[in-house]
């Protein structure tokens, strides 16, 4: 008699260290994204070559969603919140953050600060529970002034494009946090060992968070990149002409963050890279880059 099929997988959390900081990558699921409209200024032949060389799916990009907690010993921070459970506008393969947070031994009410890279749906809709209550009832919300202005602008609700539902969802997601909101400019230092760096383009106010401890650094980069192969090989490629607020600026931001992490020896976290999204960026002879993934394993590194 054969054993029954289980149909389950390991819990989606991975813990790692940056100096004395304890970080936990938390899988929220993934977007099954078709190639339509992606990398519009990329050479189709080169795109195909990279797909074949790296054995990538030919018809879609499985973009993981990887929020991360950082425990400084004084505060527990969460960078981005995933898609949440209030919307399936990007498909039904997301909304896993809460179950993986609990599996990792972290309680939502222990989160002291939620650091938003930007307020797109797959980053901010997880701020609230399905009933509209704050998912992180004791957390202060951090966002750049420019990003807040772009995605809480009620004029967007009158539009006939994606900005209307995205803004409607963002307004609902941030509503419980308006009384504990900190807005800042990219480049600001938010706390000792917590710097910010502008990666605007995909969203006008998108920001990376750079944590430092005991001489080690890591950058949590939001959506400056969407793919672990295409973006490092070709930082000059735009992500999407429609969904990028400024595609050209977004391409420049990719090149800037790559140069920064390489020159300063900063570990790199890609929100949409394969779970857990952690690794290093290296520059190669032709001036492009490569992402060297750090695989999830049982060791606490």
C-alpha positions, 0 to 999 in steps of 0.5 A: 500500500503506497503512502498518501501524497501530502501536497505540502511544503516547508514553511517559508521562512529563513533566518540569517545574521548581519553582524548582531542583527537577526533577520528573517526572510518571510515568503508571501508567495509569488506572482506568476507573471507573463513576459508581456510588456516586460523589459520593453527595451531589451533585445528579444534574442538576448532575452531568449539566450538568457532564458536558455542559458539559465534554464528559466521558464520560457513563458513566465517569470515566477516572482517571489515576494520576500518581506524580511524582519530585522531584529536589532535587539531594541526594535523589530522591523519589517521591510514591506508586508507582501500582498496580504489577504484583501486582494487577488488582483495579482493572482491567488498565489500570495498572502502567505506572510502571516502563516510564515511569520507565525511559523518563524516564531514571530508575533505580529504585535511584536513588530515595532516598525514597518519600513515601506520601500514603496506602496505598490499592492504586493508590498503594502496590502499586507498592512491590514487583515481582511477585516481592515484592522492593522495587521501589525497593531503596535507598529509605526509606519515609515514611508518616503514623502514622495512615495506617500504623495504618489500612492495616497493621492485621491485624484488617482481614484478618478483615473481609468488605469491601474492607478485607481485600484492600486491607490484605493488599496493603498489608502485602505492599507495605510488607514490604520497607521495614519496616527503613527506615520513617519515620512522621510526623504531618501538618504535620511538616517532613520536610526543608528545603523539604518540608512536609506538610499533612493532607488526611485523610478519604478515608483517615484519615491521608492527607497532601499533600506541599508542596515549595518552591524559589526562592520556588515551591511545589507541592502533591502532594495524593493523593486529596483530589480525584478529578476535575478538574471535579467536585471544584473546582466542588463541594468539598462533594461526597463522593467515596464513602460506602463507600471514604472513611474519613470522607466529611464530613472528606474534603469539608472537606479539599478545601476546605482544600487549595483555600483554601491553594493559592490563598492561597499561590500553590501549584501543584497536582498532582492524582494522579487528574487527567488526565495529567500532573495539573499546573496551578493552582487558582483561586477564582471569584465564587461561592466554588467553584474551577476547575482550570486544567490545564498541558498536557504539552509538550516545553518544560522548564518 
